[in-house]
Amino acid sequence: MDWKQILMPRPLRRSLKRARGFNNALAARALNIALALELPTPLRRALRQRRTVARVVLYKQRIVSLVGTDRFLRYARGKGGLRKLQREYSAWQELRQNGLGGILVPEMRLLAVGDGQVLELPLLQEIGREEEISALLPILRALARAARPVRHPAAPPTVAAGLNVVRRACGGTIPEKFVVEGSLAKAVEQPLLTGYSHGDLHRRNIMRDAEGRPVLIDLKSCAADRVLALDILIFACKYMASRNRLSIIENAFALQRAGWAVPELEPVFELVDLPRAVWGPAVTLHALGQAALKKSDHKPIHPALAVLLRRSMARDWTLGGDGAPDVSKTAIA
Protein backbone atom coordinates (compact mmCIF):
# COMPACT_ATOMS: atom_id res chain seq x y z
CA MET A 1 0.00 0.00 0.00
CA ASP A 2 1.30 3.50 -0.80
CA TRP A 3 0.38 7.13 -0.06
CA LYS A 4 -1.75 7.44 -3.22
CA GLN A 5 -3.97 4.51 -2.27
CA ILE A 6 -4.41 5.85 1.25
CA LEU A 7 -5.01 9.53 0.58
CA MET A 8 -5.61 10.29 -3.08
CA PRO A 9 -9.21 10.58 -4.39
CA ARG A 10 -10.08 7.39 -6.23
CA PRO A 11 -10.81 8.89 -9.69
CA LEU A 12 -7.31 10.40 -9.88
CA ARG A 13 -5.74 7.25 -8.46
CA ARG A 14 -7.55 5.13 -11.03
CA SER A 15 -6.25 7.34 -13.84
CA LEU A 16 -2.68 6.83 -12.68
CA LYS A 17 -3.30 3.12 -12.30
CA ARG A 18 -4.70 2.88 -15.81
CA ALA A 19 -1.60 4.58 -17.19
CA ARG A 20 0.64 2.06 -15.43
CA GLY A 21 -1.63 -0.76 -16.55
CA PHE A 22 -1.35 0.39 -20.16
CA ASN A 23 2.45 0.20 -19.99
CA ASN A 24 2.29 -3.22 -18.32
CA ALA A 25 -0.14 -4.47 -20.98
CA LEU A 26 2.23 -3.34 -23.75
CA ALA A 27 5.09 -5.20 -22.07
CA ALA A 28 3.00 -8.37 -21.73
CA ARG A 29 1.96 -8.17 -25.40
CA ALA A 30 5.59 -7.75 -26.49
CA LEU A 31 6.59 -10.81 -24.46
CA ASN A 32 3.82 -12.90 -26.04
CA ILE A 33 4.92 -11.81 -29.53
CA ALA A 34 8.51 -12.79 -28.71
CA LEU A 35 7.29 -16.21 -27.52
CA ALA A 36 5.17 -16.71 -30.66
CA LEU A 37 8.15 -15.85 -32.88
CA GLU A 38 10.35 -18.15 -30.82
CA LEU A 39 12.90 -15.42 -30.27
CA PRO A 40 15.80 -16.56 -28.06
CA THR A 41 14.80 -14.48 -25.02
CA PRO A 42 15.51 -15.46 -21.38
CA LEU A 43 11.79 -16.13 -20.90
CA ARG A 44 11.68 -18.41 -23.97
CA ARG A 45 14.73 -20.32 -22.72
CA ALA A 46 13.17 -20.67 -19.27
CA LEU A 47 9.97 -22.17 -20.70
CA ARG A 48 11.90 -24.53 -22.95
CA GLN A 49 13.94 -25.68 -19.96
CA ARG A 50 10.67 -26.38 -18.12
CA ARG A 51 9.19 -27.97 -21.28
CA THR A 52 6.18 -25.74 -20.75
CA VAL A 53 3.89 -23.93 -23.18
CA ALA A 54 2.39 -20.82 -21.61
CA ARG A 55 1.14 -17.34 -22.42
CA VAL A 56 1.91 -14.11 -20.59
CA VAL A 57 -1.11 -12.64 -18.79
CA LEU A 58 0.57 -9.93 -16.73
CA TYR A 59 3.82 -8.06 -16.37
CA LYS A 60 4.00 -6.16 -13.09
CA GLN A 61 6.68 -5.24 -10.55
CA ARG A 62 9.37 -6.93 -12.67
CA ILE A 63 7.55 -10.27 -12.56
CA VAL A 64 6.11 -12.05 -15.59
CA SER A 65 2.92 -14.02 -14.86
CA LEU A 66 2.03 -16.84 -17.25
CA VAL A 67 -0.74 -19.40 -17.60
CA GLY A 68 0.03 -22.88 -18.90
CA THR A 69 -2.24 -25.84 -19.50
CA ASP A 70 -2.52 -26.73 -15.81
CA ARG A 71 -0.07 -24.41 -14.05
CA PHE A 72 0.30 -20.77 -13.15
CA LEU A 73 3.87 -19.49 -13.41
CA ARG A 74 5.62 -16.37 -12.18
CA TYR A 75 9.03 -15.65 -13.66
CA ALA A 76 11.67 -13.10 -12.60
CA ARG A 77 15.32 -12.35 -13.29
CA GLY A 78 16.16 -9.03 -11.62
CA LYS A 79 16.97 -8.71 -7.93
CA GLY A 80 13.68 -7.01 -7.05
CA GLY A 81 11.52 -9.62 -8.76
CA LEU A 82 13.58 -12.51 -7.41
CA ARG A 83 13.23 -11.21 -3.85
CA LYS A 84 9.45 -11.09 -4.25
CA LEU A 85 9.28 -14.68 -5.54
CA GLN A 86 11.56 -15.92 -2.78
CA ARG A 87 9.55 -14.12 -0.12
CA GLU A 88 6.32 -15.58 -1.54
CA TYR A 89 7.70 -19.11 -1.39
CA SER A 90 9.22 -18.79 2.09
CA ALA A 91 5.95 -17.33 3.44
CA TRP A 92 4.02 -20.26 1.95
CA GLN A 93 6.38 -22.70 3.66
CA GLU A 94 6.22 -20.88 6.99
CA LEU A 95 2.43 -20.68 7.05
CA ARG A 96 2.13 -24.38 6.23
CA GLN A 97 4.57 -25.27 8.99
CA ASN A 98 2.42 -23.32 11.44
CA GLY A 99 -0.82 -25.13 10.68
CA LEU A 100 -2.29 -22.82 8.04
CA GLY A 101 -1.95 -25.09 5.02
CA GLY A 102 -5.74 -25.29 4.73
CA ILE A 103 -5.97 -21.70 3.47
CA LEU A 104 -3.10 -22.02 0.97
CA VAL A 105 -2.54 -23.60 -2.43
CA PRO A 106 -1.70 -27.29 -1.86
CA GLU A 107 1.59 -27.11 -3.75
CA MET A 108 4.14 -24.51 -4.76
CA ARG A 109 7.63 -24.88 -6.24
CA LEU A 110 10.42 -22.34 -6.70
CA LEU A 111 12.76 -23.45 -9.48
CA ALA A 112 15.98 -22.01 -10.85
CA VAL A 113 15.90 -21.51 -14.63
CA GLY A 114 19.00 -19.96 -16.18
CA ASP A 115 19.73 -16.70 -14.39
CA GLY A 116 16.15 -16.41 -13.16
CA GLN A 117 13.57 -18.31 -11.13
CA VAL A 118 10.07 -19.63 -11.71
CA LEU A 119 7.43 -19.93 -9.00
CA GLU A 120 5.02 -22.68 -10.05
CA LEU A 121 1.58 -23.38 -8.58
CA PRO A 122 -1.71 -24.96 -9.71
CA LEU A 123 -4.23 -22.99 -11.73
CA LEU A 124 -6.74 -21.14 -9.56
CA GLN A 125 -10.12 -19.52 -10.16
CA GLU A 126 -10.97 -15.90 -9.41
CA ILE A 127 -13.81 -15.19 -6.98
CA GLY A 128 -16.66 -12.86 -7.88
CA ARG A 129 -17.47 -9.62 -6.07
CA GLU A 130 -20.65 -11.15 -4.68
CA GLU A 131 -18.75 -13.96 -2.92
CA GLU A 132 -15.89 -11.88 -1.52
CA ILE A 133 -17.04 -12.01 2.11
CA SER A 134 -18.08 -15.68 2.06
CA ALA A 135 -14.70 -16.64 0.59
CA LEU A 136 -12.73 -14.53 3.04
CA LEU A 137 -14.51 -15.61 6.24
CA PRO A 138 -13.06 -19.15 6.51
CA ILE A 139 -9.60 -17.69 5.88
CA LEU A 140 -9.99 -15.06 8.59
CA ARG A 141 -11.38 -17.61 11.04
CA ALA A 142 -8.41 -19.90 10.40
CA LEU A 143 -6.02 -16.99 11.02
CA ALA A 144 -7.91 -16.17 14.23
CA ARG A 145 -7.72 -19.78 15.46
CA ALA A 146 -3.98 -19.79 14.84
CA ALA A 147 -3.52 -16.46 16.68
CA ARG A 148 -3.21 -15.97 20.43
CA PRO A 149 -4.25 -13.13 22.77
CA VAL A 150 -1.23 -10.95 23.55
CA ARG A 151 -0.82 -7.82 25.67
CA HIS A 152 1.22 -5.27 23.75
CA PRO A 153 3.41 -2.95 25.86
CA ALA A 154 3.38 -0.39 23.06
CA ALA A 155 1.39 0.41 19.94
CA PRO A 156 1.92 -2.00 17.02
CA PRO A 157 4.84 -0.88 14.80
CA THR A 158 2.60 0.27 11.95
CA VAL A 159 0.38 2.31 14.30
CA ALA A 160 3.45 3.89 15.95
CA ALA A 161 4.84 4.79 12.52
CA GLY A 162 1.45 6.24 11.57
CA LEU A 163 1.43 8.41 14.68
CA ASN A 164 4.80 9.83 13.64
CA VAL A 165 3.44 10.61 10.16
CA VAL A 166 0.44 12.47 11.61
CA ARG A 167 2.65 14.41 14.02
CA ARG A 168 4.91 15.54 11.18
CA ALA A 169 1.94 16.55 9.01
CA CYS A 170 0.10 18.33 11.84
CA GLY A 171 2.89 20.38 13.39
CA GLY A 172 4.04 17.92 16.04
CA THR A 173 0.74 17.04 17.72
CA ILE A 174 -2.09 14.57 17.17
CA PRO A 175 -5.42 16.44 16.70
CA GLU A 176 -7.78 15.45 19.52
CA LYS A 177 -10.71 15.38 17.10
CA PHE A 178 -8.93 12.52 15.40
CA VAL A 179 -7.87 10.48 18.44
CA VAL A 180 -6.73 10.99 22.02
CA GLU A 181 -3.43 9.15 22.33
CA GLY A 182 -4.30 7.97 25.83
CA SER A 183 -7.48 6.23 24.64
CA LEU A 184 -5.58 4.60 21.80
CA ALA A 185 -2.84 3.38 24.17
CA LYS A 186 -5.48 1.97 26.52
CA ALA A 187 -7.19 0.18 23.62
CA VAL A 188 -4.03 -1.67 22.58
CA GLU A 189 -3.07 -2.55 26.17
CA GLN A 190 -5.78 -5.22 26.38
CA PRO A 191 -5.00 -8.74 25.06
CA LEU A 192 -5.43 -8.69 21.28
CA LEU A 193 -5.44 -11.63 18.88
CA THR A 194 -1.92 -11.67 17.49
CA GLY A 195 -0.59 -13.95 14.77
CA TYR A 196 -0.05 -13.98 11.03
CA SER A 197 -1.05 -10.96 9.01
CA HIS A 198 -1.44 -11.20 5.24
CA GLY A 199 -0.74 -7.50 4.87
CA ASP A 200 -2.80 -6.98 1.71
CA LEU A 201 -6.21 -8.60 2.05
CA HIS A 202 -8.58 -7.90 -0.84
CA ARG A 203 -10.59 -9.82 -3.41
CA ARG A 204 -7.76 -10.26 -5.93
CA ASN A 205 -5.66 -12.04 -3.32
CA ILE A 206 -8.35 -14.63 -2.55
CA MET A 207 -8.95 -17.39 -5.12
CA ARG A 208 -10.41 -20.89 -5.29
CA ASP A 209 -8.44 -24.04 -5.94
CA ALA A 210 -9.56 -27.00 -8.05
CA GLU A 211 -11.69 -28.28 -5.15
CA GLY A 212 -13.40 -24.93 -4.68
CA ARG A 213 -11.59 -24.03 -1.46
CA PRO A 214 -10.81 -20.33 -0.95
CA VAL A 215 -7.05 -19.84 -0.67
CA LEU A 216 -4.76 -16.89 -0.02
CA ILE A 217 -2.25 -15.84 -2.66
CA ASP A 218 0.36 -13.07 -2.97
CA LEU A 219 1.92 -13.95 0.36
CA LYS A 220 5.02 -11.77 0.12
CA SER A 221 3.60 -9.25 2.63
CA CYS A 222 2.81 -11.90 5.27
CA ALA A 223 4.33 -11.35 8.70
CA ALA A 224 4.08 -13.06 12.08
CA ASP A 225 3.19 -11.49 15.45
CA ARG A 226 0.80 -8.91 14.06
CA VAL A 227 -2.52 -7.68 15.45
CA LEU A 228 -5.20 -9.46 13.43
CA ALA A 229 -7.80 -6.71 13.96
CA LEU A 230 -5.78 -4.24 11.90
CA ASP A 231 -5.65 -6.61 8.93
CA ILE A 232 -9.43 -7.04 9.11
CA LEU A 233 -10.17 -3.32 9.34
CA ILE A 234 -7.91 -2.46 6.41
CA PHE A 235 -9.73 -5.12 4.39
CA ALA A 236 -13.05 -3.44 5.27
CA CYS A 237 -11.78 -0.09 4.00
CA LYS A 238 -10.50 -1.68 0.77
CA TYR A 239 -13.80 -3.54 0.38
CA MET A 240 -15.67 -0.23 0.51
CA ALA A 241 -13.08 1.48 -1.73
CA SER A 242 -13.75 -1.13 -4.42
CA ARG A 243 -17.40 -0.08 -4.37
CA ASN A 244 -17.21 3.69 -4.06
CA ARG A 245 -15.01 6.63 -5.02
CA LEU A 246 -13.34 7.13 -1.64
CA SER A 247 -9.72 6.64 -0.60
CA ILE A 248 -8.72 4.33 2.26
CA ILE A 249 -8.74 7.18 4.80
CA GLU A 250 -12.02 8.61 3.50
CA ASN A 251 -13.61 5.19 3.92
CA ALA A 252 -12.16 4.85 7.43
CA PHE A 253 -13.70 8.24 8.33
CA ALA A 254 -17.07 7.48 6.72
CA LEU A 255 -17.26 4.08 8.41
CA GLN A 256 -16.27 5.56 11.78
CA ARG A 257 -18.92 8.26 11.59
CA ALA A 258 -21.49 5.65 10.53
CA GLY A 259 -20.56 3.40 13.45
CA TRP A 260 -19.12 0.80 11.04
CA ALA A 261 -22.71 -0.22 10.25
CA VAL A 262 -22.25 -2.30 7.10
CA PRO A 263 -24.47 -5.40 7.37
CA GLU A 264 -22.49 -7.60 4.99
CA LEU A 265 -19.29 -6.89 6.93
CA GLU A 266 -20.70 -7.73 10.37
CA PRO A 267 -19.46 -11.37 10.27
CA VAL A 268 -15.98 -9.99 9.57
CA PHE A 269 -16.22 -7.38 12.33
CA GLU A 270 -17.05 -10.09 14.87
CA LEU A 271 -13.35 -11.04 14.75
CA VAL A 272 -12.15 -7.51 15.60
CA ASP A 273 -11.22 -7.34 19.29
CA LEU A 274 -10.27 -3.66 19.43
CA PRO A 275 -12.85 -1.27 20.97
CA ARG A 276 -15.05 -0.02 18.14
CA ALA A 277 -14.52 3.60 19.19
CA VAL A 278 -10.91 3.50 17.94
CA TRP A 279 -11.39 1.47 14.77
CA GLY A 280 -11.26 4.43 12.39
CA PRO A 281 -8.19 6.13 13.87
CA ALA A 282 -6.39 2.81 14.44
CA VAL A 283 -6.83 1.57 10.86
CA THR A 284 -5.89 5.01 9.49
CA LEU A 285 -2.67 5.04 11.51
CA HIS A 286 -1.99 1.45 10.49
CA ALA A 287 -2.35 2.32 6.79
CA LEU A 288 -0.15 5.40 7.11
CA GLY A 289 2.43 3.40 9.03
CA GLN A 290 2.48 0.63 6.42
CA ALA A 291 3.28 3.21 3.74
CA ALA A 292 5.88 4.97 5.89
CA LEU A 293 7.72 1.77 6.81
CA LYS A 294 8.00 0.86 3.12
CA LYS A 295 9.99 4.04 2.46
CA SER A 296 13.51 3.02 3.42
CA ASP A 297 14.80 6.54 2.84
CA HIS A 298 12.18 8.01 5.23
CA LYS A 299 11.36 10.87 2.89
CA PRO A 300 8.27 12.92 3.89
CA ILE A 301 5.04 12.43 2.01
CA HIS A 302 4.34 14.75 -0.90
CA PRO A 303 3.20 18.25 0.25
CA ALA A 304 -0.13 17.90 -1.58
CA LEU A 305 -0.84 14.62 0.17
CA ALA A 306 0.22 16.15 3.50
CA VAL A 307 -2.45 18.83 3.00
CA LEU A 308 -5.08 16.13 2.43
CA LEU A 309 -3.92 14.39 5.60
CA ARG A 310 -4.11 17.55 7.73
CA ARG A 311 -7.63 18.26 6.48
CA SER A 312 -8.70 14.73 7.30
CA MET A 313 -7.22 14.83 10.81
CA ALA A 314 -9.00 18.14 11.55
CA ARG A 315 -12.45 16.54 11.25
CA ASP A 316 -14.44 15.03 14.10
CA TRP A 317 -13.77 11.27 14.13
CA THR A 318 -16.30 10.52 16.88
CA LEU A 319 -17.85 7.08 16.47
CA GLY A 320 -21.37 7.36 15.01
CA GLY A 321 -21.43 11.13 15.47
CA ASP A 322 -24.15 13.49 14.24
CA GLY A 323 -24.25 13.90 10.50
CA ALA A 324 -22.66 10.53 9.88
CA PRO A 325 -22.31 9.76 6.16
CA ASP A 326 -24.60 7.10 4.75
CA VAL A 327 -21.99 4.60 3.66
CA SER A 328 -24.52 2.60 1.65
CA LYS A 329 -25.15 5.55 -0.69
CA THR A 330 -21.47 5.61 -1.69
CA ALA A 331 -21.62 2.09 -3.07
CA ILE A 332 -21.46 1.50 -6.80
CA ALA A 333 -23.38 -1.50 -8.11
C-alpha positions as CSV (number, residue, x, y, z in Angstrom):
1,M,0.0,0.0,0.0
2,D,1.3,3.5,-0.8
3,W,0.4,7.1,-0.1
4,K,-1.7,7.4,-3.2
5,Q,-4.0,4.5,-2.3
6,I,-4.4,5.8,1.3
7,L,-5.0,9.5,0.6
8,M,-5.6,10.3,-3.1
9,P,-9.2,10.6,-4.4
10,R,-10.1,7.4,-6.2
11,P,-10.8,8.9,-9.7
12,L,-7.3,10.4,-9.9
13,R,-5.7,7.3,-8.5
14,R,-7.5,5.1,-11.0
15,S,-6.2,7.3,-13.8
16,L,-2.7,6.8,-12.7
17,K,-3.3,3.1,-12.3
18,R,-4.7,2.9,-15.8
19,A,-1.6,4.6,-17.2
20,R,0.6,2.1,-15.4
21,G,-1.6,-0.8,-16.6
22,F,-1.3,0.4,-20.2
23,N,2.5,0.2,-20.0
24,N,2.3,-3.2,-18.3
25,A,-0.1,-4.5,-21.0
26,L,2.2,-3.3,-23.7
27,A,5.1,-5.2,-22.1
28,A,3.0,-8.4,-21.7
29,R,2.0,-8.2,-25.4
30,A,5.6,-7.8,-26.5
31,L,6.6,-10.8,-24.5
32,N,3.8,-12.9,-26.0
33,I,4.9,-11.8,-29.5
34,A,8.5,-12.8,-28.7
35,L,7.3,-16.2,-27.5
36,A,5.2,-16.7,-30.7
37,L,8.1,-15.9,-32.9
38,E,10.4,-18.2,-30.8
39,L,12.9,-15.4,-30.3
40,P,15.8,-16.6,-28.1
41,T,14.8,-14.5,-25.0
42,P,15.5,-15.5,-21.4
43,L,11.8,-16.1,-20.9
44,R,11.7,-18.4,-24.0
45,R,14.7,-20.3,-22.7
46,A,13.2,-20.7,-19.3
47,L,10.0,-22.2,-20.7
48,R,11.9,-24.5,-22.9
49,Q,13.9,-25.7,-20.0
50,R,10.7,-26.4,-18.1
51,R,9.2,-28.0,-21.3
52,T,6.2,-25.7,-20.8
53,V,3.9,-23.9,-23.2
54,A,2.4,-20.8,-21.6
55,R,1.1,-17.3,-22.4
56,V,1.9,-14.1,-20.6
57,V,-1.1,-12.6,-18.8
58,L,0.6,-9.9,-16.7
59,Y,3.8,-8.1,-16.4
60,K,4.0,-6.2,-13.1
61,Q,6.7,-5.2,-10.5
62,R,9.4,-6.9,-12.7
63,I,7.6,-10.3,-12.6
64,V,6.1,-12.0,-15.6
65,S,2.9,-14.0,-14.9
66,L,2.0,-16.8,-17.2
67,V,-0.7,-19.4,-17.6
68,G,0.0,-22.9,-18.9
69,T,-2.2,-25.8,-19.5
70,D,-2.5,-26.7,-15.8
71,R,-0.1,-24.4,-14.1
72,F,0.3,-20.8,-13.1
73,L,3.9,-19.5,-13.4
74,R,5.6,-16.4,-12.2
75,Y,9.0,-15.7,-13.7
76,A,11.7,-13.1,-12.6
77,R,15.3,-12.3,-13.3
78,G,16.2,-9.0,-11.6
79,K,17.0,-8.7,-7.9
80,G,13.7,-7.0,-7.1
81,G,11.5,-9.6,-8.8
82,L,13.6,-12.5,-7.4
83,R,13.2,-11.2,-3.8
84,K,9.4,-11.1,-4.3
85,L,9.3,-14.7,-5.5
86,Q,11.6,-15.9,-2.8
87,R,9.5,-14.1,-0.1
88,E,6.3,-15.6,-1.5
89,Y,7.7,-19.1,-1.4
90,S,9.2,-18.8,2.1
91,A,6.0,-17.3,3.4
92,W,4.0,-20.3,1.9
93,Q,6.4,-22.7,3.7
94,E,6.2,-20.9,7.0
95,L,2.4,-20.7,7.0
96,R,2.1,-24.4,6.2
97,Q,4.6,-25.3,9.0
98,N,2.4,-23.3,11.4
99,G,-0.8,-25.1,10.7
100,L,-2.3,-22.8,8.0
101,G,-2.0,-25.1,5.0
102,G,-5.7,-25.3,4.7
103,I,-6.0,-21.7,3.5
104,L,-3.1,-22.0,1.0
105,V,-2.5,-23.6,-2.4
106,P,-1.7,-27.3,-1.9
107,E,1.6,-27.1,-3.8
108,M,4.1,-24.5,-4.8
109,R,7.6,-24.9,-6.2
110,L,10.4,-22.3,-6.7
111,L,12.8,-23.4,-9.5
112,A,16.0,-22.0,-10.9
113,V,15.9,-21.5,-14.6
114,G,19.0,-20.0,-16.2
115,D,19.7,-16.7,-14.4
116,G,16.1,-16.4,-13.2
117,Q,13.6,-18.3,-11.1
118,V,10.1,-19.6,-11.7
119,L,7.4,-19.9,-9.0
120,E,5.0,-22.7,-10.0
121,L,1.6,-23.4,-8.6
122,P,-1.7,-25.0,-9.7
123,L,-4.2,-23.0,-11.7
124,L,-6.7,-21.1,-9.6
125,Q,-10.1,-19.5,-10.2
126,E,-11.0,-15.9,-9.4
127,I,-13.8,-15.2,-7.0
128,G,-16.7,-12.9,-7.9
129,R,-17.5,-9.6,-6.1
130,E,-20.7,-11.2,-4.7
131,E,-18.7,-14.0,-2.9
132,E,-15.9,-11.9,-1.5
133,I,-17.0,-12.0,2.1
134,S,-18.1,-15.7,2.1
135,A,-14.7,-16.6,0.6
136,L,-12.7,-14.5,3.0
137,L,-14.5,-15.6,6.2
138,P,-13.1,-19.2,6.5
139,I,-9.6,-17.7,5.9
140,L,-10.0,-15.1,8.6
141,R,-11.4,-17.6,11.0
142,A,-8.4,-19.9,10.4
143,L,-6.0,-17.0,11.0
144,A,-7.9,-16.2,14.2
145,R,-7.7,-19.8,15.5
146,A,-4.0,-19.8,14.8
147,A,-3.5,-16.5,16.7
148,R,-3.2,-16.0,20.4
149,P,-4.3,-13.1,22.8
150,V,-1.2,-10.9,23.5
151,R,-0.8,-7.8,25.7
152,H,1.2,-5.3,23.8
153,P,3.4,-2.9,25.9
154,A,3.4,-0.4,23.1
155,A,1.4,0.4,19.9
156,P,1.9,-2.0,17.0
157,P,4.8,-0.9,14.8
158,T,2.6,0.3,11.9
159,V,0.4,2.3,14.3
160,A,3.4,3.9,16.0
161,A,4.8,4.8,12.5
162,G,1.5,6.2,11.6
163,L,1.4,8.4,14.7
164,N,4.8,9.8,13.6
165,V,3.4,10.6,10.2
166,V,0.4,12.5,11.6
167,R,2.6,14.4,14.0
168,R,4.9,15.5,11.2
169,A,1.9,16.5,9.0
170,C,0.1,18.3,11.8
171,G,2.9,20.4,13.4
172,G,4.0,17.9,16.0
173,T,0.7,17.0,17.7
174,I,-2.1,14.6,17.2
175,P,-5.4,16.4,16.7
176,E,-7.8,15.5,19.5
177,K,-10.7,15.4,17.1
178,F,-8.9,12.5,15.4
179,V,-7.9,10.5,18.4
180,V,-6.7,11.0,22.0
181,E,-3.4,9.1,22.3
182,G,-4.3,8.0,25.8
183,S,-7.5,6.2,24.6
184,L,-5.6,4.6,21.8
185,A,-2.8,3.4,24.2
186,K,-5.5,2.0,26.5
187,A,-7.2,0.2,23.6
188,V,-4.0,-1.7,22.6
189,E,-3.1,-2.6,26.2
190,Q,-5.8,-5.2,26.4
191,P,-5.0,-8.7,25.1
192,L,-5.4,-8.7,21.3
193,L,-5.4,-11.6,18.9
194,T,-1.9,-11.7,17.5
195,G,-0.6,-13.9,14.8
196,Y,0.0,-14.0,11.0
197,S,-1.0,-11.0,9.0
198,H,-1.4,-11.2,5.2
199,G,-0.7,-7.5,4.9
200,D,-2.8,-7.0,1.7
201,L,-6.2,-8.6,2.1
202,H,-8.6,-7.9,-0.8
203,R,-10.6,-9.8,-3.4
204,R,-7.8,-10.3,-5.9
205,N,-5.7,-12.0,-3.3
206,I,-8.3,-14.6,-2.6
207,M,-8.9,-17.4,-5.1
208,R,-10.4,-20.9,-5.3
209,D,-8.4,-24.0,-5.9
210,A,-9.6,-27.0,-8.1
211,E,-11.7,-28.3,-5.1
212,G,-13.4,-24.9,-4.7
213,R,-11.6,-24.0,-1.5
214,P,-10.8,-20.3,-0.9
215,V,-7.0,-19.8,-0.7
216,L,-4.8,-16.9,0.0
217,I,-2.3,-15.8,-2.7
218,D,0.4,-13.1,-3.0
219,L,1.9,-14.0,0.4
220,K,5.0,-11.8,0.1
221,S,3.6,-9.3,2.6
222,C,2.8,-11.9,5.3
223,A,4.3,-11.3,8.7
224,A,4.1,-13.1,12.1
225,D,3.2,-11.5,15.5
226,R,0.8,-8.9,14.1
227,V,-2.5,-7.7,15.5
228,L,-5.2,-9.5,13.4
229,A,-7.8,-6.7,14.0
230,L,-5.8,-4.2,11.9
231,D,-5.7,-6.6,8.9
232,I,-9.4,-7.0,9.1
233,L,-10.2,-3.3,9.3
234,I,-7.9,-2.5,6.4
235,F,-9.7,-5.1,4.4
236,A,-13.1,-3.4,5.3
237,C,-11.8,-0.1,4.0
238,K,-10.5,-1.7,0.8
239,Y,-13.8,-3.5,0.4
240,M,-15.7,-0.2,0.5
241,A,-13.1,1.5,-1.7
242,S,-13.7,-1.1,-4.4
243,R,-17.4,-0.1,-4.4
244,N,-17.2,3.7,-4.1
245,R,-15.0,6.6,-5.0
246,L,-13.3,7.1,-1.6
247,S,-9.7,6.6,-0.6
248,I,-8.7,4.3,2.3
249,I,-8.7,7.2,4.8
250,E,-12.0,8.6,3.5
251,N,-13.6,5.2,3.9
252,A,-12.2,4.8,7.4
253,F,-13.7,8.2,8.3
254,A,-17.1,7.5,6.7
255,L,-17.3,4.1,8.4
256,Q,-16.3,5.6,11.8
257,R,-18.9,8.3,11.6
258,A,-21.5,5.7,10.5
259,G,-20.6,3.4,13.5
260,W,-19.1,0.8,11.0
261,A,-22.7,-0.2,10.2
262,V,-22.2,-2.3,7.1
263,P,-24.5,-5.4,7.4
264,E,-22.5,-7.6,5.0
265,L,-19.3,-6.9,6.9
266,E,-20.7,-7.7,10.4
267,P,-19.5,-11.4,10.3
268,V,-16.0,-10.0,9.6
269,F,-16.2,-7.4,12.3
270,E,-17.0,-10.1,14.9
271,L,-13.4,-11.0,14.8
272,V,-12.2,-7.5,15.6
273,D,-11.2,-7.3,19.3
274,L,-10.3,-3.7,19.4
275,P,-12.8,-1.3,21.0
276,R,-15.1,0.0,18.1
277,A,-14.5,3.6,19.2
278,V,-10.9,3.5,17.9
279,W,-11.4,1.5,14.8
280,G,-11.3,4.4,12.4
281,P,-8.2,6.1,13.9
282,A,-6.4,2.8,14.4
283,V,-6.8,1.6,10.9
284,T,-5.9,5.0,9.5
285,L,-2.7,5.0,11.5
286,H,-2.0,1.5,10.5
287,A,-2.4,2.3,6.8
288,L,-0.1,5.4,7.1
289,G,2.4,3.4,9.0
290,Q,2.5,0.6,6.4
291,A,3.3,3.2,3.7
292,A,5.9,5.0,5.9
293,L,7.7,1.8,6.8
294,K,8.0,0.9,3.1
295,K,10.0,4.0,2.5
296,S,13.5,3.0,3.4
297,D,14.8,6.5,2.8
298,H,12.2,8.0,5.2
299,K,11.4,10.9,2.9
300,P,8.3,12.9,3.9
301,I,5.0,12.4,2.0
302,H,4.3,14.8,-0.9
303,P,3.2,18.2,0.2
304,A,-0.1,17.9,-1.6
305,L,-0.8,14.6,0.2
306,A,0.2,16.2,3.5
307,V,-2.4,18.8,3.0
308,L,-5.1,16.1,2.4
309,L,-3.9,14.4,5.6
310,R,-4.1,17.6,7.7
311,R,-7.6,18.3,6.5
312,S,-8.7,14.7,7.3
313,M,-7.2,14.8,10.8
314,A,-9.0,18.1,11.5
315,R,-12.5,16.5,11.3
316,D,-14.4,15.0,14.1
317,W,-13.8,11.3,14.1
318,T,-16.3,10.5,16.9
319,L,-17.9,7.1,16.5
320,G,-21.4,7.4,15.0
321,G,-21.4,11.1,15.5
322,D,-24.1,13.5,14.2
323,G,-24.3,13.9,10.5
324,A,-22.7,10.5,9.9
325,P,-22.3,9.8,6.2
326,D,-24.6,7.1,4.8
327,V,-22.0,4.6,3.7
328,S,-24.5,2.6,1.7
329,K,-25.1,5.5,-0.7
330,T,-21.5,5.6,-1.7
331,A,-21.6,2.1,-3.1
332,I,-21.5,1.5,-6.8
333,A,-23.4,-1.5,-8.1
